[in-house]
Each structure stands twice: as structure tokens, then as C-alpha cells.
Amino acid sequence: MAGTDVSERPNCKLILVVDKEKNKVVWAEAGKDFVHVVRSFMALPMGTIVRLLEKYEPNQKSQIGCYNNLYKSVSDLPVDDFMREACKGMLLYPEKQCRQLHLNIDDDTECDEIFDLNIDGDKRSVIITENMKVEFASIAVVLDTLHGLGYENLDKLENICVDVGHKEVLSLLLCLFSSETPLTDVFLNKHSSCGMMTRLPDMPTLTSMQGRGEAEPNEVVSLTVFVRKRDMKVMCAESGHEFVDLLCIFLAVPLESVWELLTPSSVQLGCLGNFCTSMKSLFSTGDVVSTCMLPLEYSFQKSLLGDSYEMNNFSDLDYGSYDDGSSDSEEKPHDFSGFVKRLADYMILDDLTIKAANSYSPTAFLMELDVGFKEIKPHEINISKTQVCH
């Protein structure tokens, strides 16, 4: 709940099975309270994850790719740059689809009771392996895990009961993106890899991306990128409101949706794939995993993400004043989509830092680059739905 001191928060219990010689967690046994907490990870919007990790892990390397830069850019943009006052808040404090849990992750607002997590499986405990694969606990699962890891008996293993509070939950959430041994990093205080993002596989180059998506004009966002000729490194991009709206929507997308976008590619982020795959398989009906949707107010005209939207009654929503930056007073329903004002231009740096055109000097920026003007070449880019997922 809002305003609750971290020290006053309730704790969950977790049993760690530890290899004493290697000082590593082999697996953990968790009851329904902890299961509810980690299941709620799936419904957390990425903007909420960034905000929580920055607040509670200030001394850690809590960068999630360029999400932190994107979040800060939205935070730094003046309210006047948004179509409605509520738009900025919707991105910095996006709605999440989770009910009030035993251990509430987000302390700014109470979770919305959009669905019920009380299904039959909630009464069963689970086994969570070190690489974050989750299965319902059973003797067969324990034996299979021991055999798979090469243990002939339990002589080298011991049980440790630990209290899991708000800090541990957030550390686990961070390590989910960056570590191959999250449980060891969090609970045995190793932190050997937690917080350091692993290198991503090579993404499509600028040359291979050009011209794609032209056959789908209704699903394309256009922008101009400026690249350094010798190595084709993107220095910056200039765009209108549509591309910025597209970037902003990533802050409201739930973690589950991010994983689904990455699934067709070879991108690997820590143990995120193992966790999401097993959670979706384990709780495949009537729960958070099958009902993660963006609220309707997060939709915009060129919806390239392909996410489902929750069907809210738009007329019942209070968005405050509306201003699209144009002189046309007639407001059509689709005009309410999007976040930033129309008829505005933006510069986007390679690290997804966004600057409104009226807040920077193009001349000063080019001087700061310290690159010969003849070395910079503009490219017109059309981004299709396939490229958004990368």
C-alpha cells in the first residue's frame, strides 16, 4: 500500500536448497504467497519495473537496456508536450493488472482487482530451479532435478529458510533480466552477475531494414535516421509524434508482452525466457498470464505491437484537458489515441533518449558529435510491425 515503510512490509517464506561446497542455490521451494508475487511479475508494466528498480536498487546496475533512458525522457518532457495531462502519468505510473498480494510489489498504488489469482493451482507449492524454471513441487520433480544436475544423493545439500521482503523481490526481478543464477545472486549475496546486462545477439543492420514494411502502409511508422558513414552507427533520429508514441507505449507494456515480442527472435535476457515459459505453461488458464492486456487508453492509431487492449468504456475515463496541438476543434474518437502532441517534432538518440525539437539546438548537437558533416548521412526508415519486435 502507498506510504508503507519497507521495514514494515510483510514477508514471505522461501526454502532454499543450497550446495554447501559450491555455495550456490540448487532450487527453492515456495508456497502460495511467494508464487503470487512472482506471478505478478508477468503483469507489471515495464515503466513500473524501471521505476521500482531505480528507487530500491540505487546502487546497483539496474539498467534494463535503454528502458531507463526512455523512462527518464518521458519524465523530463514538460506536461505541455503531451496531449492530455493524464498522458504523462499513464506512462510513468502505468496501470497494472494485479490484485492486492500478500507482498505488494508496487508501493505507489494498490493493485487493481482486474482478475482473480485464486485458482486451484495456487494451493500447491512450487520448485524454482536456479535458472528460474518453475514446476509444481513433487517427489518426481525433485528426483528429476537432482538427476539432471548430476547429484547422486542429498549429502552435499542443505535446506535454508529465508524471509523474502520487498528488497529481495525487487532484486530478484532485476536479476531475472541479467543473471543466469538469480537465486544465488539474491539470497547468497554473491551479486556476481546480477545487474549486468548480457550482450544481445546482433540485430538487423540499417541496410537490411530499409524498405521493409512498405507493403503494409497502415502498419508503418516513418522517421529519418542520421548515421556515420564509416561504420553505419546511428547518431540520432528525427521523427514526428507517431514514432515517439510507439516508444512511449513500451513503458505501458506488461513484462509478459515483452517476452512474447522477444520469443520469435534469438534475444536472451538472463533467465527471463525460462521464467516466462514455465509460468505460462504452469498457469495456463484463468490467470494473469492469459489475461495480460493493455488498457484501451494506451492504444494509438498505428498499433504495431499487436497487443490486446482491454475494452473499457472510453467515455467513462477521465483524462483531463485534451489538446492535440491543432486548430481543429472537432474531436473524432481515434483522435484520443496517442500520448504526445501532434504537429511536433522530436530527436531520438541511439540510447532512446528523447528530446522535443523546441528543447535543443541542432547546430549545437552537431558540434557536440565531433563528426565531420560529410560523414553524416540521412536515411528515411519505415518501421513495420516485425521490426518493432526487435
Contacts in CASP RR format, 6 or more apart in sequence:
PFRMAT RR
TARGET T0000
AUTHOR 0000-0000-0000
METHOD contacts of the structure
MODEL  1
MAGTDVSERPNCKLILVVDKEKNKVVWAEAGKDFVHVVRSFMALPMGTIV
RLLEKYEPNQKSQIGCYNNLYKSVSDLPVDDFMREACKGMLLYPEKQCRQ
LHLNIDDDTECDEIFDLNIDGDKRSVIITENMKVEFASIAVVLDTLHGLG
YENLDKLENICVDVGHKEVLSLLLCLFSSETPLTDVFLNKHSSCGMMTRL
PDMPTLTSMQGRGEAEPNEVVSLTVFVRKRDMKVMCAESGHEFVDLLCIF
LAVPLESVWELLTPSSVQLGCLGNFCTSMKSLFSTGDVVSTCMLPLEYSF
QKSLLGDSYEMNNFSDLDYGSYDDGSSDSEEKPHDFSGFVKRLADYMILD
DLTIKAANSYSPTAFLMELDVGFKEIKPHEINISKTQVCH
1 100 0 8 1.000
1 104 0 8 1.000
1 107 0 8 1.000
1 110 0 8 1.000
2 107 0 8 1.000
2 108 0 8 1.000
2 109 0 8 1.000
2 110 0 8 1.000
3 107 0 8 1.000
4 104 0 8 1.000
4 107 0 8 1.000
6 56 0 8 1.000
6 166 0 8 1.000
6 167 0 8 1.000
9 103 0 8 1.000
9 104 0 8 1.000
9 165 0 8 1.000
9 166 0 8 1.000
10 102 0 8 1.000
10 103 0 8 1.000
10 165 0 8 1.000
11 103 0 8 1.000
11 163 0 8 1.000
11 164 0 8 1.000
11 165 0 8 1.000
12 30 0 8 1.000
12 31 0 8 1.000
12 33 0 8 1.000
12 34 0 8 1.000
12 37 0 8 1.000
12 102 0 8 1.000
12 103 0 8 1.000
12 163 0 8 1.000
12 164 0 8 1.000
12 165 0 8 1.000
13 31 0 8 1.000
13 33 0 8 1.000
13 34 0 8 1.000
13 161 0 8 1.000
13 162 0 8 1.000
13 163 0 8 1.000
13 164 0 8 1.000
14 28 0 8 1.000
14 29 0 8 1.000
14 30 0 8 1.000
14 34 0 8 1.000
14 161 0 8 1.000
14 162 0 8 1.000
14 163 0 8 1.000
14 164 0 8 1.000
14 187 0 8 1.000
15 28 0 8 1.000
15 29 0 8 1.000
15 30 0 8 1.000
15 159 0 8 1.000
15 160 0 8 1.000
15 161 0 8 1.000
15 162 0 8 1.000
16 25 0 8 1.000
16 28 0 8 1.000
16 159 0 8 1.000
16 160 0 8 1.000
16 161 0 8 1.000
16 162 0 8 1.000
16 183 0 8 1.000
16 187 0 8 1.000
17 25 0 8 1.000
17 26 0 8 1.000
17 27 0 8 1.000
17 28 0 8 1.000
17 29 0 8 1.000
17 157 0 8 1.000
17 158 0 8 1.000
17 159 0 8 1.000
18 24 0 8 1.000
18 25 0 8 1.000
18 26 0 8 1.000
18 157 0 8 1.000
18 158 0 8 1.000
18 159 0 8 1.000
18 160 0 8 1.000
18 188 0 8 1.000
19 25 0 8 1.000
19 26 0 8 1.000
19 156 0 8 1.000
19 157 0 8 1.000
20 156 0 8 1.000
20 157 0 8 1.000
20 158 0 8 1.000
21 156 0 8 1.000
23 184 0 8 1.000
23 188 0 8 1.000
23 190 0 8 1.000
24 130 0 8 1.000
24 181 0 8 1.000
24 184 0 8 1.000
24 188 0 8 1.000
25 130 0 8 1.000
25 181 0 8 1.000
25 183 0 8 1.000
25 184 0 8 1.000
25 187 0 8 1.000
25 188 0 8 1.000
26 129 0 8 1.000
26 130 0 8 1.000
26 145 0 8 1.000
26 149 0 8 1.000
26 151 0 8 1.000
26 157 0 8 1.000
27 127 0 8 1.000
27 128 0 8 1.000
27 129 0 8 1.000
27 130 0 8 1.000
27 145 0 8 1.000
27 183 0 8 1.000
28 127 0 8 1.000
28 128 0 8 1.000
28 183 0 8 1.000
29 125 0 8 1.000
29 126 0 8 1.000
29 127 0 8 1.000
29 128 0 8 1.000
29 137 0 8 1.000
30 38 0 8 1.000
30 125 0 8 1.000
30 126 0 8 1.000
30 128 0 8 1.000
31 125 0 8 1.000
31 126 0 8 1.000
32 122 0 8 1.000
32 123 0 8 1.000
32 124 0 8 1.000
32 125 0 8 1.000
33 101 0 8 1.000
33 102 0 8 1.000
33 103 0 8 1.000
34 103 0 8 1.000
34 164 0 8 1.000
35 122 0 8 1.000
35 125 0 8 1.000
35 126 0 8 1.000
36 101 0 8 1.000
36 102 0 8 1.000
36 103 0 8 1.000
36 117 0 8 1.000
36 122 0 8 1.000
37 101 0 8 1.000
37 102 0 8 1.000
37 103 0 8 1.000
37 105 0 8 1.000
37 164 0 8 1.000
37 169 0 8 1.000
38 128 0 8 1.000
38 134 0 8 1.000
38 172 0 8 1.000
38 275 0 8 1.000
38 279 0 8 1.000
39 117 0 8 1.000
39 279 0 8 1.000
39 283 0 8 1.000
39 287 0 8 1.000
39 288 0 8 1.000
39 289 0 8 1.000
40 98 0 8 1.000
40 101 0 8 1.000
40 105 0 8 1.000
40 111 0 8 1.000
40 288 0 8 1.000
41 105 0 8 1.000
41 173 0 8 1.000
41 176 0 8 1.000
41 255 0 8 1.000
41 275 0 8 1.000
42 254 0 8 1.000
42 255 0 8 1.000
42 256 0 8 1.000
42 276 0 8 1.000
42 279 0 8 1.000
42 280 0 8 1.000
42 288 0 8 1.000
42 289 0 8 1.000
42 292 0 8 1.000
43 96 0 8 1.000
43 97 0 8 1.000
43 98 0 8 1.000
43 254 0 8 1.000
43 255 0 8 1.000
43 256 0 8 1.000
43 288 0 8 1.000
43 292 0 8 1.000
44 96 0 8 1.000
44 98 0 8 1.000
44 105 0 8 1.000
44 106 0 8 1.000
44 173 0 8 1.000
44 254 0 8 1.000
44 255 0 8 1.000
45 94 0 8 1.000
45 95 0 8 1.000
45 96 0 8 1.000
45 251 0 8 1.000
45 252 0 8 1.000
45 253 0 8 1.000
45 254 0 8 1.000
45 255 0 8 1.000
46 64 0 8 1.000
46 67 0 8 1.000
46 250 0 8 1.000
46 251 0 8 1.000
46 252 0 8 1.000
46 253 0 8 1.000
46 254 0 8 1.000
46 255 0 8 1.000
46 258 0 8 1.000
47 67 0 8 1.000
47 71 0 8 1.000
47 91 0 8 1.000
47 92 0 8 1.000
47 94 0 8 1.000
47 251 0 8 1.000
47 252 0 8 1.000
48 93 0 8 1.000
48 94 0 8 1.000
48 96 0 8 1.000
48 106 0 8 1.000
49 64 0 8 1.000
49 67 0 8 1.000
49 173 0 8 1.000
49 255 0 8 1.000
50 64 0 8 1.000
50 67 0 8 1.000
50 68 0 8 1.000
50 71 0 8 1.000
50 251 0 8 1.000
51 71 0 8 1.000
51 92 0 8 1.000
51 93 0 8 1.000
52 105 0 8 1.000
52 106 0 8 1.000
52 170 0 8 1.000
52 173 0 8 1.000
53 60 0 8 1.000
53 62 0 8 1.000
53 64 0 8 1.000
53 170 0 8 1.000
53 173 0 8 1.000
53 174 0 8 1.000
54 62 0 8 1.000
54 68 0 8 1.000
54 71 0 8 1.000
56 166 0 8 1.000
56 167 0 8 1.000
56 170 0 8 1.000
57 170 0 8 1.000
57 171 0 8 1.000
57 174 0 8 1.000
60 171 0 8 1.000
60 174 0 8 1.000
60 191 0 8 1.000
60 194 0 8 1.000
60 195 0 8 1.000
61 195 0 8 1.000
61 196 0 8 1.000
62 68 0 8 1.000
62 174 0 8 1.000
62 195 0 8 1.000
63 195 0 8 1.000
63 197 0 8 1.000
64 177 0 8 1.000
64 197 0 8 1.000
65 197 0 8 1.000
66 351 0 8 1.000
66 352 0 8 1.000
67 250 0 8 1.000
67 251 0 8 1.000
67 352 0 8 1.000
69 349 0 8 1.000
69 351 0 8 1.000
69 352 0 8 1.000
69 353 0 8 1.000
70 247 0 8 1.000
70 248 0 8 1.000
70 250 0 8 1.000
70 251 0 8 1.000
70 352 0 8 1.000
70 353 0 8 1.000
70 354 0 8 1.000
71 92 0 8 1.000
71 251 0 8 1.000
72 353 0 8 1.000
73 352 0 8 1.000
73 353 0 8 1.000
73 354 0 8 1.000
73 355 0 8 1.000
74 88 0 8 1.000
74 91 0 8 1.000
74 92 0 8 1.000
74 248 0 8 1.000
74 251 0 8 1.000
74 354 0 8 1.000
75 92 0 8 1.000
77 88 0 8 1.000
77 340 0 8 1.000
77 354 0 8 1.000
77 356 0 8 1.000
78 356 0 8 1.000
79 85 0 8 1.000
79 88 0 8 1.000
81 340 0 8 1.000
81 341 0 8 1.000
81 344 0 8 1.000
81 356 0 8 1.000
82 88 0 8 1.000
82 339 0 8 1.000
82 340 0 8 1.000
82 341 0 8 1.000
83 322 0 8 1.000
83 323 0 8 1.000
83 324 0 8 1.000
83 325 0 8 1.000
83 338 0 8 1.000
83 339 0 8 1.000
83 340 0 8 1.000
83 341 0 8 1.000
83 342 0 8 1.000
84 319 0 8 1.000
84 320 0 8 1.000
84 321 0 8 1.000
84 322 0 8 1.000
84 323 0 8 1.000
85 319 0 8 1.000
85 320 0 8 1.000
85 321 0 8 1.000
86 318 0 8 1.000
86 319 0 8 1.000
86 320 0 8 1.000
87 319 0 8 1.000
87 338 0 8 1.000
87 339 0 8 1.000
87 340 0 8 1.000
88 339 0 8 1.000
90 252 0 8 1.000
90 297 0 8 1.000
90 298 0 8 1.000
90 339 0 8 1.000
91 248 0 8 1.000
91 251 0 8 1.000
91 252 0 8 1.000
91 339 0 8 1.000
92 251 0 8 1.000
93 108 0 8 1.000
93 109 0 8 1.000
94 251 0 8 1.000
94 252 0 8 1.000
94 298 0 8 1.000
95 112 0 8 1.000
95 252 0 8 1.000
95 295 0 8 1.000
96 106 0 8 1.000
96 111 0 8 1.000
96 112 0 8 1.000
96 254 0 8 1.000
97 112 0 8 1.000
97 114 0 8 1.000
97 115 0 8 1.000
97 254 0 8 1.000
97 288 0 8 1.000
97 291 0 8 1.000
97 292 0 8 1.000
97 293 0 8 1.000
98 105 0 8 1.000
98 111 0 8 1.000
98 112 0 8 1.000
98 114 0 8 1.000
98 117 0 8 1.000
98 288 0 8 1.000
99 111 0 8 1.000
99 112 0 8 1.000
99 113 0 8 1.000
99 114 0 8 1.000
99 115 0 8 1.000
99 116 0 8 1.000
99 117 0 8 1.000
100 110 0 8 1.000
100 111 0 8 1.000
100 113 0 8 1.000
101 111 0 8 1.000
103 164 0 8 1.000
103 165 0 8 1.000
103 166 0 8 1.000
103 169 0 8 1.000
104 110 0 8 1.000
104 111 0 8 1.000
105 166 0 8 1.000
105 169 0 8 1.000
105 170 0 8 1.000
105 173 0 8 1.000
107 166 0 8 1.000
114 291 0 8 1.000
114 310 0 8 1.000
115 286 0 8 1.000
115 287 0 8 1.000
115 288 0 8 1.000
115 291 0 8 1.000
117 287 0 8 1.000
117 288 0 8 1.000
119 283 0 8 1.000
119 285 0 8 1.000
119 286 0 8 1.000
119 287 0 8 1.000
121 136 0 8 1.000
121 283 0 8 1.000
124 136 0 8 1.000
124 137 0 8 1.000
125 136 0 8 1.000
125 137 0 8 1.000
126 134 0 8 1.000
126 135 0 8 1.000
126 136 0 8 1.000
126 137 0 8 1.000
126 282 0 8 1.000
127 134 0 8 1.000
127 135 0 8 1.000
127 136 0 8 1.000
127 137 0 8 1.000
127 141 0 8 1.000
127 142 0 8 1.000
127 145 0 8 1.000
128 134 0 8 1.000
128 183 0 8 1.000
129 145 0 8 1.000
130 181 0 8 1.000
130 182 0 8 1.000
130 183 0 8 1.000
130 184 0 8 1.000
131 180 0 8 1.000
131 181 0 8 1.000
131 271 0 8 1.000
131 274 0 8 1.000
132 176 0 8 1.000
132 182 0 8 1.000
132 183 0 8 1.000
132 271 0 8 1.000
132 274 0 8 1.000
132 275 0 8 1.000
132 278 0 8 1.000
133 274 0 8 1.000
133 275 0 8 1.000
133 278 0 8 1.000
134 275 0 8 1.000
134 278 0 8 1.000
134 279 0 8 1.000
134 282 0 8 1.000
135 141 0 8 1.000
135 278 0 8 1.000
135 282 0 8 1.000
136 282 0 8 1.000
146 154 0 8 1.000
151 157 0 8 1.000
162 168 0 8 1.000
162 187 0 8 1.000
168 186 0 8 1.000
168 187 0 8 1.000
171 185 0 8 1.000
171 186 0 8 1.000
171 194 0 8 1.000
172 182 0 8 1.000
172 183 0 8 1.000
172 186 0 8 1.000
174 194 0 8 1.000
174 195 0 8 1.000
175 182 0 8 1.000
175 185 0 8 1.000
175 186 0 8 1.000
175 193 0 8 1.000
175 194 0 8 1.000
175 195 0 8 1.000
175 270 0 8 1.000
175 271 0 8 1.000
176 182 0 8 1.000
176 270 0 8 1.000
176 271 0 8 1.000
176 272 0 8 1.000
176 275 0 8 1.000
177 195 0 8 1.000
177 197 0 8 1.000
177 269 0 8 1.000
177 270 0 8 1.000
177 272 0 8 1.000
178 193 0 8 1.000
178 194 0 8 1.000
178 195 0 8 1.000
178 196 0 8 1.000
178 197 0 8 1.000
178 198 0 8 1.000
178 269 0 8 1.000
178 270 0 8 1.000
179 185 0 8 1.000
179 193 0 8 1.000
179 194 0 8 1.000
179 195 0 8 1.000
179 270 0 8 1.000
179 271 0 8 1.000
180 193 0 8 1.000
180 270 0 8 1.000
180 271 0 8 1.000
181 190 0 8 1.000
181 192 0 8 1.000
181 193 0 8 1.000
182 194 0 8 1.000
182 271 0 8 1.000
184 190 0 8 1.000
185 191 0 8 1.000
185 192 0 8 1.000
185 193 0 8 1.000
185 194 0 8 1.000
186 194 0 8 1.000
197 269 0 8 1.000
198 268 0 8 1.000
198 269 0 8 1.000
198 270 0 8 1.000
200 267 0 8 1.000
200 268 0 8 1.000
200 269 0 8 1.000
201 265 0 8 1.000
201 266 0 8 1.000
201 267 0 8 1.000
201 268 0 8 1.000
203 390 0 8 1.000
204 387 0 8 1.000
204 390 0 8 1.000
205 232 0 8 1.000
206 225 0 8 1.000
206 227 0 8 1.000
206 232 0 8 1.000
206 234 0 8 1.000
206 379 0 8 1.000
206 381 0 8 1.000
207 232 0 8 1.000
209 381 0 8 1.000
209 387 0 8 1.000
210 379 0 8 1.000
210 381 0 8 1.000
211 382 0 8 1.000
212 382 0 8 1.000
212 384 0 8 1.000
212 386 0 8 1.000
212 387 0 8 1.000
213 219 0 8 1.000
213 220 0 8 1.000
213 382 0 8 1.000
213 384 0 8 1.000
213 386 0 8 1.000
213 387 0 8 1.000
214 220 0 8 1.000
214 382 0 8 1.000
216 384 0 8 1.000
216 385 0 8 1.000
218 302 0 8 1.000
219 302 0 8 1.000
219 304 0 8 1.000
219 384 0 8 1.000
219 385 0 8 1.000
220 302 0 8 1.000
220 382 0 8 1.000
220 383 0 8 1.000
220 384 0 8 1.000
221 239 0 8 1.000
221 242 0 8 1.000
221 243 0 8 1.000
221 246 0 8 1.000
221 302 0 8 1.000
221 304 0 8 1.000
221 382 0 8 1.000
221 383 0 8 1.000
222 239 0 8 1.000
222 242 0 8 1.000
222 243 0 8 1.000
222 380 0 8 1.000
222 381 0 8 1.000
222 382 0 8 1.000
222 383 0 8 1.000
223 237 0 8 1.000
223 238 0 8 1.000
223 239 0 8 1.000
223 240 0 8 1.000
223 243 0 8 1.000
223 348 0 8 1.000
223 380 0 8 1.000
223 381 0 8 1.000
223 383 0 8 1.000
224 237 0 8 1.000
224 238 0 8 1.000
224 239 0 8 1.000
224 378 0 8 1.000
224 379 0 8 1.000
224 380 0 8 1.000
224 381 0 8 1.000
225 234 0 8 1.000
225 236 0 8 1.000
225 237 0 8 1.000
225 378 0 8 1.000
225 379 0 8 1.000
225 381 0 8 1.000
226 234 0 8 1.000
226 235 0 8 1.000
226 236 0 8 1.000
226 237 0 8 1.000
226 238 0 8 1.000
226 376 0 8 1.000
226 377 0 8 1.000
226 378 0 8 1.000
226 379 0 8 1.000
227 233 0 8 1.000
227 234 0 8 1.000
227 235 0 8 1.000
227 376 0 8 1.000
227 377 0 8 1.000
227 379 0 8 1.000
228 235 0 8 1.000
228 371 0 8 1.000
228 375 0 8 1.000
228 376 0 8 1.000
229 375 0 8 1.000
229 376 0 8 1.000
229 377 0 8 1.000
230 375 0 8 1.000
233 350 0 8 1.000
234 350 0 8 1.000
235 350 0 8 1.000
235 369 0 8 1.000
235 371 0 8 1.000
235 376 0 8 1.000
236 347 0 8 1.000
236 348 0 8 1.000
236 349 0 8 1.000
236 350 0 8 1.000
236 365 0 8 1.000
237 243 0 8 1.000
237 347 0 8 1.000
237 348 0 8 1.000
237 381 0 8 1.000
238 345 0 8 1.000
238 346 0 8 1.000
238 347 0 8 1.000
238 348 0 8 1.000
238 357 0 8 1.000
239 345 0 8 1.000
239 346 0 8 1.000
239 348 0 8 1.000
240 344 0 8 1.000
240 345 0 8 1.000
240 346 0 8 1.000
241 338 0 8 1.000
241 340 0 8 1.000
241 341 0 8 1.000
241 342 0 8 1.000
241 343 0 8 1.000
241 344 0 8 1.000
241 346 0 8 1.000
242 300 0 8 1.000
242 301 0 8 1.000
242 302 0 8 1.000
243 346 0 8 1.000
243 348 0 8 1.000
243 383 0 8 1.000
244 339 0 8 1.000
244 340 0 8 1.000
244 346 0 8 1.000
244 348 0 8 1.000
244 354 0 8 1.000
245 300 0 8 1.000
245 338 0 8 1.000
245 339 0 8 1.000
245 340 0 8 1.000
246 300 0 8 1.000
246 302 0 8 1.000
246 304 0 8 1.000
246 383 0 8 1.000
246 388 0 8 1.000
247 348 0 8 1.000
247 352 0 8 1.000
247 354 0 8 1.000
248 338 0 8 1.000
248 339 0 8 1.000
248 340 0 8 1.000
249 294 0 8 1.000
249 298 0 8 1.000
249 300 0 8 1.000
249 305 0 8 1.000
249 339 0 8 1.000
250 258 0 8 1.000
252 294 0 8 1.000
252 298 0 8 1.000
253 294 0 8 1.000
253 305 0 8 1.000
253 307 0 8 1.000
254 292 0 8 1.000
254 294 0 8 1.000
255 276 0 8 1.000
256 276 0 8 1.000
256 280 0 8 1.000
256 288 0 8 1.000
256 289 0 8 1.000
256 292 0 8 1.000
257 292 0 8 1.000
257 294 0 8 1.000
257 305 0 8 1.000
257 307 0 8 1.000
259 272 0 8 1.000
259 273 0 8 1.000
259 276 0 8 1.000
261 305 0 8 1.000
261 388 0 8 1.000
261 389 0 8 1.000
262 269 0 8 1.000
262 272 0 8 1.000
262 389 0 8 1.000
264 389 0 8 1.000
265 389 0 8 1.000
265 390 0 8 1.000
267 390 0 8 1.000
279 289 0 8 1.000
280 289 0 8 1.000
280 290 0 8 1.000
283 289 0 8 1.000
284 290 0 8 1.000
293 307 0 8 1.000
293 308 0 8 1.000
293 309 0 8 1.000
293 310 0 8 1.000
294 307 0 8 1.000
294 308 0 8 1.000
294 309 0 8 1.000
294 310 0 8 1.000
295 309 0 8 1.000
295 310 0 8 1.000
295 312 0 8 1.000
296 309 0 8 1.000
296 310 0 8 1.000
296 311 0 8 1.000
296 312 0 8 1.000
296 314 0 8 1.000
297 312 0 8 1.000
297 314 0 8 1.000
297 317 0 8 1.000
297 319 0 8 1.000
297 336 0 8 1.000
298 309 0 8 1.000
299 309 0 8 1.000
299 337 0 8 1.000
299 338 0 8 1.000
300 337 0 8 1.000
300 338 0 8 1.000
300 339 0 8 1.000
301 334 0 8 1.000
301 337 0 8 1.000
301 338 0 8 1.000
304 383 0 8 1.000
304 384 0 8 1.000
304 385 0 8 1.000
304 388 0 8 1.000
305 385 0 8 1.000
305 388 0 8 1.000
306 385 0 8 1.000
314 333 0 8 1.000
314 336 0 8 1.000
319 336 0 8 1.000
322 331 0 8 1.000
322 336 0 8 1.000
323 341 0 8 1.000
324 335 0 8 1.000
324 341 0 8 1.000
324 342 0 8 1.000
324 343 0 8 1.000
325 341 0 8 1.000
325 342 0 8 1.000
325 343 0 8 1.000
325 344 0 8 1.000
326 342 0 8 1.000
326 343 0 8 1.000
340 346 0 8 1.000
344 356 0 8 1.000
344 357 0 8 1.000
345 356 0 8 1.000
345 357 0 8 1.000
346 354 0 8 1.000
346 355 0 8 1.000
346 356 0 8 1.000
346 357 0 8 1.000
347 354 0 8 1.000
347 355 0 8 1.000
347 357 0 8 1.000
347 360 0 8 1.000
347 362 0 8 1.000
347 365 0 8 1.000
348 354 0 8 1.000
348 355 0 8 1.000
349 355 0 8 1.000
366 373 0 8 1.000
366 376 0 8 1.000
369 376 0 8 1.000
END
